[in-house]
Amino acid sequence: MTEATRGERVKCREIMTANVTTATREMMLRDVARLLREGDMGSVPVVEGGRLVGIVTDRDIVVRAIAEGKGPETPVAEAMTTEIFSVRPDDFAFEAVRLMGDKQVRRIPVVEADGSLAGIISIADVALEMEDEREIAETLEEISSGAAFWSKK
């Protein structure tokens, strides 16, 4: 199997981070901001009963809460993103990359059929999987720039 073929067949479960820090809807934004800082992360999945119900990003905290006059004691539920773009553990990793490009997000939750959070895939996880430095650079640039990711031939 060539490296290109192997790269096309990698499953999401093989590159995802399984041990994910999570938040709940009831947590205060101050506490989530501390989690983000301590974990050097830009987002935290929000779970309820083990099921993924949203994501809160550093941008959500600033744009949906602080810019609207909400304080650090605001519950996560008031700032989190509930429109979730996710993949399944057995999906091919290129599906996660495609979704990142299409939706202009840097992290994709990996969710089991029952809605439970299995892990998360970040741009860094994708970069570590790709062997070709040019391919890494192009992929990261397209995800970050908003270029139509799959329009290239």
WOLIN-V558977 format. One record per run of one state. SS is the DSSP state (@ for helix, = for strand, . for the rest). FROM is the first residue (numbers start at 1). LEN is the number of residues. If there is no record, write none. Layout:
[[SS,FROM,LEN] [SS,FROM,LEN]]
This chain:
[[.,1,2] [@,3,7] [.,10,1] [=,11,1] [@,12,4] [.,16,1] [=,17,1] [.,18,4] [=,22,2] [.,24,4] [=,28,1] [@,29,11] [.,40,3] [=,43,6] [.,49,2] [=,51,7] [@,58,11] [.,69,6] [=,75,1] [@,76,3] [.,79,2] [=,81,1] [.,82,4] [=,86,2] [.,88,4] [=,92,1] [@,93,11] [.,104,3] [=,107,5] [.,112,4] [=,116,7] [@,123,7] [.,130,3] [@,133,13] [.,146,8]]
